[in-house]
Amino acid sequence: MSVVRRFARLATVTVIAGTVGGAAVLAAQAVAARTRTYAKPDMRLAMRSSIGAAGKPPMRLVLLGDATALGVGVDRVADTVGGQLAALLAEGSAGRRVELSSVAVAGSRSSDLATQVARALVGPKPDVALLLVGTNDVMHLGRAVDAAEHLGAACRRLHDAAIPVVVGTCPDFGALRAFAPPLRQLLGLRSRRMARQQAAAASAAGAVVVDLAARTGAVFRADAGTLCHDGFHPSADGYRVWAHALLPAVEEATAVRGAA
C-alpha cells in the first residue's frame, strides 16, 4: 500500500506541476500576443466604390463588422473581401454594377453592431448586407452566447428593413500563425464554439450563414500566404478565398430579394 500511495502522490504532483506549467506557458503566450505588432486599419478602405460596367443594373452591398469586414491587412479596396466579392459579382453571369460601401470598424465586437446597423440604414437602402464579426469577441474572452445574441439582433433589424443578410461566421483561429501552440489550439476551440452560436442566432434571424472555418479553414492552415505579415489578418489571397466562399450566399440573398 505504501508503494501505491507513493505513486498516487507522484501522480498528483505531476498533474499539478503540469497544470501550473501549462498555465504559465499560456500566460506568457497571451502576453506575447498582446504585444505583437498587428496590421493597422486604413480608413481609405471604407470609401465607397463602384465596381462593374456603368450600364449594368446596380447592386448595393454594405459590409458590417470588424477589421476583416473593413479589409485590414491589405492596402487597396480591390484586395479586401468586399472588393473581391464585388468583382466576382460584377463579372458573373448576371453582370451587375456593385455599389460597395462599408460601415465596419476595426476592433468591433458583436455588441457594436447596433451602431453599424443604424449607419447602414442611412441613405439608399442596401440590396445585401454582409456581416463579418466574432474575432474580437473571441480575443476578449466574451461569452459566445452573448455575442450571438447581439449578432442575431443586428440581423433581425436588417431583415425587418427588408435587407437580405449574409453572415460569415468566426474564422478558424487554429489557422492563425500569430499565436503559438497551445494558445492557438485553445483559441481555435473558442472560435469554433463562437461560430456555432453565431450560426444558430443568425439563421433564426433570417440570415444566410456561411461557416468560414469549415469552408476555408483548411486552406488557411495549409497556406501561410493567406495571412498578411502579422499572421492574424487575412492577406489579399486570404480575402480572395473568403470572397469565393461567400459568393454563393450573396447571390442567393440577391435572388431572394429579386423574387420578393
Beta strands, then each sheet from edge to edge (+ up, - down):
strand 1: 49-51
strand 2: 58-65
strand 3: 97-102
strand 4: 128-132
strand 5: 165-168
strand 6: 208-210
sheet 1: 1+ 3- 2- 4- 5- 6-
end
